[in-house]
Every structure is written in structure tokens, then in C-alpha cells.
Amino acid sequence: MLLLAATLAGCATTGNPADPLEPFNRAMFSFNDAVDGAVIKPVAKGYRAVVPGIVRTGVSNFFSNLEDVWISVNNVLQGKFQEGFEDFGRVFINSTFGVLGIFDFASDMGIQKHNEDFGQTLGRWGVGSGAYLVLPILGPSTVRDGFGLLFDTQADLVFQIDGVRVHNSLYGTRAIGNRANLLDATSVIEQAALDKYSFVRGAWLQRRRNLVHDGDPPREPEEPDDEPTQ
């Protein structure tokens, strides 16, 4: 997929310079939207309807605790050693007192949770995002972040668990839990957006830029004024 994106980016054109693959991305977005509407969203709704909220929170906390291990590594790779130490502290506290992360005692103690991955680490060290890219099932990404996802997948502790059935079951549970947490947000998007694709693309790219720059992105260059001056 990444090789295809790099090839197509050289020959495709679009009105948005960040999205030279727009025809391909729109088609993939429509495919993902159809799969979500037919399978993933109904299952997520059923999950939220059947599983008590306290249990859903515990499941989310468990997977969040596993993610904090790789988040800690990425903070260190970015030179943010204090944040990396905090992430490690979260894992220690939640894995012990929080019963394998089911309870998020670290947040109650004021230890902030961070959001880091290898794509952000590459961005931190100056690697450009490249073309916007919609991945099958996984959704919005960029060429850089799609490449980073390869490392994120290998570092995922769920991926390291022996037994295909076990880690596939865990993958599925995490995905459905995440989708259930986004049900309200997607309902707002569906009601508010005239062009759902453009809305998601703009929101995702803006959020991603903020994450790479820790909430303080550099000012984007202004577009030249095409109107003649008097």
C-alpha cells in the first residue's frame, strides 16, 4: 500500500496539495465506510448496549496500559525523557495496583497519559508527512505514518502474544471497544459534514500535526494572494 501511494503520488493531481491521491483515497474511504456501516458499527453498538460501562472502561484501561509501554519508548526516542519516565511509571502503577491495568490509578494520581507512536517520532526528527493516505479498514494516515505503523504493529504487546486465536481475539476486542467509544463522535460528523471525506481529512491532518508538535505546531505558510494589487 505504501509503495502504491508513493508511485501514485508522483502522477496524481488534486485540488488539495496534501492529498494528491484523492480519487484513490475517496474510493478507499467509501469502502471503509461501507464495512463500518455493515459490520463494525452494529457490533460496536451491540457491545455498548450489552456490556456494562464499568466493564468497558476496564477493558479500555487494560489495552491503554499495554500501549503506554510503546508510548514510553517513543517519548525516549524523541528525547522527551521526563515524559518517557512518566509513561513507565504509569505502566508500573497500573500493572500492579491497577490489576494489570484494569484500573487507571496513575491518572487518579495525576500522572498524565501521553499519545505517541513511531510516526510522531519520525515527524519529531523532521521526516515529512508525505501524501495523505486512507488505509483499508485502518482509515486515515499518511505515507510517513503508514510506514511508522509497521513499527507500531511489531512493537504492539498484543502482537507478541503466542497463539493466533488469542491475539486475534484481543485485537478484535480492542477494535470494537475503540469503535464503541467513537459512536457519539461519528454521529456528530454524519450530521454536520456536507462532505464527510473532506471533513475527516481536515480534522485528522490538523490533529496529527498538533500531536507531532505537542500541541504547538509552527505556523503554516500563507497561500499567495492571486488578486492583483492596486
C-alpha positions in Angstrom: 0.0 0.0 0.0 2.8 2.4 0.9 4.7 1.6 -2.3 1.5 2.2 -4.3 1.0 5.5 -2.6 4.5 6.7 -3.3 4.1 5.7 -7.0 0.6 7.3 -7.4 1.7 10.5 -5.7 4.1 11.2 -8.5 1.4 11.2 -11.2 -1.8 12.2 -9.5 -3.1 15.7 -9.1 -5.8 17.2 -6.8 -7.1 20.4 -5.6 -5.6 19.8 -2.1 -1.8 19.6 -2.1 -1.8 17.4 1.0 -4.0 14.9 -0.8 -2.5 14.0 -4.2 -4.2 10.6 -4.0 -7.7 11.9 -3.5 -9.5 9.7 -6.1 -7.9 6.6 -4.6 -8.5 7.8 -1.1 -12.1 8.6 -1.7 -12.7 5.1 -3.0 -11.0 3.6 0.0 -12.9 5.9 2.3 -16.2 4.7 0.8 -15.1 1.1 1.2 -14.2 1.6 4.8 -17.4 3.5 5.5 -19.4 0.6 3.9 -17.6 -2.0 6.0 -18.1 0.1 9.1 -21.8 0.6 8.5 -22.4 -3.0 7.7 -20.3 -4.8 10.3 -18.2 -2.8 12.7 -20.6 -0.1 13.8 -23.5 -2.5 14.5 -21.2 -4.7 16.6 -19.9 -1.7 18.5 -23.5 -0.6 19.2 -24.3 -4.1 20.5 -21.1 -4.1 22.6 -22.1 -0.8 24.2 -25.7 -2.0 24.8 -24.8 -5.3 26.4 -21.5 -4.7 28.3 -21.8 -2.6 31.4 -20.0 0.7 31.3 -17.6 -0.2 34.2 -16.5 -3.3 32.3 -16.0 -1.4 29.1 -13.9 1.1 31.0 -11.8 -1.7 32.5 -11.2 -3.2 29.0 -10.2 0.2 27.6 -7.8 0.7 30.6 -6.2 -2.7 30.1 -5.3 -2.0 26.4 -4.3 1.6 27.2 -1.9 0.2 29.8 -0.3 -2.0 27.2 0.0 0.9 24.8 1.8 3.0 27.4 4.9 0.7 27.1 5.5 1.7 23.4 4.4 5.3 24.2 7.2 5.4 26.7 9.8 4.1 24.2 8.7 6.7 21.6 8.9 9.6 24.1 12.5 8.5 24.9 13.3 8.2 21.1 12.1 11.8 20.8 14.3 13.0 23.6 11.4 13.6 25.9 12.9 11.7 28.9 10.6 13.1 31.6 7.5 12.1 29.6 9.0 8.7 29.0 9.7 8.2 32.7 6.1 9.2 33.4 4.8 6.7 30.9 6.9 3.9 32.5 5.6 5.0 35.9 2.0 4.7 34.6 2.7 1.1 33.4 4.3 0.1 36.8 1.5 1.6 38.9 -1.4 0.4 36.7 0.1 -3.0 36.2 0.5 -3.6 39.9 -2.0 -1.6 41.9 -4.4 -1.3 38.9 -4.6 -5.1 38.4 -2.9 -5.4 35.0 -4.2 -2.0 34.0 -7.9 -2.6 34.5 -7.9 0.3 36.9 -6.2 3.6 35.9 -4.7 4.6 39.3 -1.9 6.5 37.6 -4.4 9.1 36.1 -6.0 9.4 39.5 -2.6 10.2 40.9 -2.1 13.0 38.4 0.3 11.2 36.1 -0.6 12.3 32.6 -1.2 9.9 29.8 0.5 10.7 26.5 -0.2 9.9 22.9 2.9 8.9 21.0 3.7 6.5 18.1 6.6 5.9 15.7 5.0 8.1 13.1 5.2 11.0 15.5 8.8 10.1 16.4 9.7 10.3 12.7 7.9 13.6 12.4 9.7 14.9 15.5 13.0 14.3 13.8 12.0 16.1 10.6 10.5 13.4 8.4 7.7 15.0 6.3 4.3 13.5 6.5 4.1 12.8 2.8 0.8 12.3 1.0 -2.5 11.8 2.9 -3.4 8.1 2.6 -6.5 6.2 3.6 -5.7 2.6 4.6 -8.1 -0.3 4.2 -10.1 -0.7 7.5 -7.4 1.3 9.5 -8.6 4.6 8.0 -6.8 8.0 7.7 -3.0 8.0 7.6 -0.1 9.5 5.6 2.8 7.8 3.9 5.1 8.6 6.9 2.6 7.4 9.4 1.7 4.3 7.4 5.4 3.4 7.5 5.5 4.1 11.2 2.5 1.8 11.7 4.7 -1.1 10.6 6.9 -0.5 13.6 3.9 0.2 15.9 2.4 -3.2 14.9 5.6 -5.1 15.6 6.0 -3.3 19.0 2.4 -4.0 20.0 2.4 -6.3 23.0 -0.8 -7.9 21.8 1.0 -8.8 18.6 3.7 -10.5 20.7 1.3 -12.9 22.4 1.6 -16.5 21.2 -1.4 -18.1 19.7 -3.2 -16.7 16.7 -6.6 -17.1 18.2 -5.7 -15.3 21.4 -4.1 -12.2 19.9 -6.7 -12.0 17.1 -9.4 -12.1 19.8 -7.6 -9.3 21.7 -7.2 -7.3 18.5 -11.0 -7.6 17.8 -11.9 -6.7 21.4 -9.7 -3.6 21.3 -11.0 -2.5 17.9 -14.7 -2.9 18.9 -14.1 -1.1 22.2 -12.4 1.8 20.4 -15.2 2.0 17.9 -17.8 2.0 20.7 -16.0 4.9 22.3 -16.3 6.8 19.0 -20.0 6.2 18.3 -21.1 9.6 19.5 -18.3 11.5 17.7 -19.1 9.8 14.3 -22.8 10.6 14.7 -21.9 14.3 15.0 -19.7 14.0 11.9 -22.5 12.4 9.9 -25.0 15.1 10.9 -22.6 18.1 10.5 -20.5 17.4 7.5 -21.7 18.1 3.9 -18.6 16.2 2.6 -17.7 13.6 5.1 -14.5 12.7 3.4 -13.1 16.3 3.4 -14.3 16.9 7.0 -12.5 13.8 8.3 -9.4 14.5 6.2 -9.1 18.1 7.5 -9.8 17.2 11.1 -7.4 14.2 11.1 -4.5 16.1 9.5 -4.9 19.0 11.9 -5.0 16.7 14.9 -2.0 14.8 13.6 0.0 17.9 13.1 -0.8 19.0 16.7 0.3 15.6 18.0 3.7 15.7 16.2 4.4 19.2 17.6 3.0 18.5 21.0 0.1 21.0 20.6 2.3 23.8 19.4 2.7 23.4 15.6 4.6 26.0 13.6 2.5 28.5 11.7 1.6 27.2 8.2 2.7 29.3 5.3 0.0 31.6 4.0 -1.3 31.0 0.5 -0.3 33.7 -2.0 -2.9 36.3 -2.9 -3.8 35.8 -6.5 -5.7 39.1 -6.7 -3.8 42.0 -8.3 -2.8 44.7 -6.0 -3.9 48.3 -6.7 
